[in-house]
């Protein structure tokens, strides 16, 4: 498939990003996913260069871009990852949190980062942000959180890079109308953006499950 279908827009939920895209990449399956999520070391690029490195079907997007990022060598040896670029650095903000599936299972870990331009003490906070997702080994129900700490898969992360627009946006929920259209229009990509909270458990308007994500992908690739 060299051209996207009319109206195509890649707007996955956090559940789909982890349960379908990241898990398939960890297992070495579905090479065609690179059309929307390529392998890129985001820390070797400035954030404003990353839109040009996005997948072939997503280079026209002006809001968000996705990348599979390999684990750094120093991180594999037990060290801390380097998030410094030539122009600045990515800094984690807040605490990492779990990502839940629509049926209340813990499926991944999410970390939010902000890009700062310059070097200390002369730094400038920018509007570039990144959500870093990592999958966990196996799946657990939310009630099991206090019993055992999940094993995180560090071989690959999936990063969502975006620009803060000043409008409230939640990436894990779409308008109900878009969800209802998802069977005939993959990923609900022709709808407007919805409100809601990313990574919350038990929200009323939940996206399609990972099984539906796989079905939507098959429909997209066969068009």
N, C-alpha and C positions, 0 to 999 in steps of 0.2 A: 504494500500500500504506500504509494508515493505522495498522495494528496489526502488531506483530511476530509471527512464527509462534511457536507454543508452544515454550518452551525456548530461544528465541533468545538468544544472547549473542555479542557481537562480540569475538572474541579472535584477531586476525590475527597472523601472524608478521612479523618484520622484512622478510623477502623479499617478502611480499604487500603490506606497506605501501608499499614503494618500487616494486617492479616492476608492481604493478597500480594501487593507489590514487593514489600520487603522480604516476606517469607519465601516467595518464589525466587527472589534474587539470592537469598542465603542458600537455597537448595540447588542453585545453578540451573533453574528452569526458566522457560519463557524468554528467550533472547529478544523477542519483539518488544518487550517492555522498554527497551532502550529508545524506542521512538518517542516516548514521553518522559522517561527518567533515565538519562545517561549516567555513566560513571565519570565523575569529575572530582578532583581534589579541590574543594572550594577554597581551601586556605592557600592555594597557589595563585589565586586570582583576587582582584579587588571586587567587592560586591557588585559594582556597576558594570563589570565585565561579564558577570555570570549569565545575564539574559541571553547573550550571544552564544553561550555554551549549552543552553538548554536543549531538550529533545527536539527532533526535527518537526514534530507536530505541535510543539508548544512555543516556538520562537516568536510568534506574534502576540503572545500573552504580555500584558502590561502590568499585571498585578502580582503574580507569584510564579516561582520556578522551582523545579524539583531535581534532586541529584542523589545518586548513590555515592557515598564517600567511604573509601577504604580506611581501615585502621592504620594509623601511622606506626612506623617501625619502633619509635621510642615508646609508644603506648603499648605495643605488643610486648616490649621488654619490661613493662611495669612502670614506665615513666608517665609523666603528664603530657597530654597532647599539646602541640604548638598551634596556636590560633592567630599567629602574627602574619600580616601581609606587608608588602612594601609601604603601603600608605597608612596602615593603622593596625587594628587588631579587633577580634571578636571577644566580647566579654559576656560570660554567663550572668543572667539576672534571675533572681528568685531561686527557688528550690526545684529540683527535678520532680516530676509527678508521674503517676501511673496513667496509662491510657486504657480505657475500658471498652469492651465490645458492647454491642446492643443487648446482649444477654448477660451483662454484668460480669464478664470474665476479664481478668487483667491480661492484656496482650502485649504491652510495651511500656517503654519509659520515654518521657519527653523532657527535653531541656530547651530553654529559650535563651537566645544570645542576641546582643546588640552590637553593632559595629561602631567603633570609635576611630575617628581619623586623627592621625598625628601620633606623637609619643609623649608620655608623661614628662613634665606636668602640663604641657601644652596640647591638650586633647580636646576634640570636639565630638560630642555625641551626634550621630547621624540618625536618619529615619530608616536605615536598613536593619532588618531583623531576620532572625533565622530560628526555625523550630527544628531541633535535632531529635529524630526518633530512633530508638533501638528496640529490637524485638527481645522477648524473653524466651527462655527454653521451656517449651511446653506451655500449657495454659492453666490458669487457676481461677477459681471463683473468688469474687471479692471478699467473701467471708473468711477466706484462708489467709488474708494479708498478715494478720498478727501471728500466724503460726510459723511461717517460714518466709525468708527473703527470696524473691525469685532470682534465678540465674539469668543474667543479661547476656545477650549475644553481642560481642564487641567487634566481630570480624568486619561488619559493615554497618553504617548508619544511613538513614534516609533523611536528607535535609530539605526543608521547605524555606526558600529565601523569598522575602517580600519587603515591600516598602510601606511604612506606616502612613496611612492616608488621612488620619484624623477622624475617620468614621469607625464606629464599632463594627468589627467583623468577627464572626466565629466560624472557623473552618470545619467544624465537625457536624454542622447541621445545615440543611438546605430547606427552602420553602416547601411546604407540603405538596404544592402543585408540581414542583420539580421532581419530588420523590415519586409521585404517582405517574409521571411521564417517563421514569427511568427505564421502563421495559422497552419502549419504542424509541427513546432518545437516550443513548448511553450516558451515564453519569449526571443526567439532568443538566447538561452543559448549556442549554439555551435559556435556562431560567435566571431569575435575578438572585442576588445573594441574600441569604437569610440571616436572622439573628439567632442566637443561642450560645451555649457554652461548650467549648471544646473539651473533650475528655471527661465529661460528666457521666456518671452512671445513672441509669433509669430515667433519662430525659424522654418526654412524650413523643417527639418527632424524631425517631431514630432513623439513620440511613439504612440502605440496603446492607445485608450481611456480606461476608467475604465470598459466600457462594454466589450471590447475585453479582458481586463485583467481577467474578470470573466469567459469568454469563454475559455481562455487559461488554467485557473485553472481547469475547469471542464474536459478539455481534458487530463490534467496531471493526475488528480485523477482517471480517468477512464481507463488509460493505465495499 
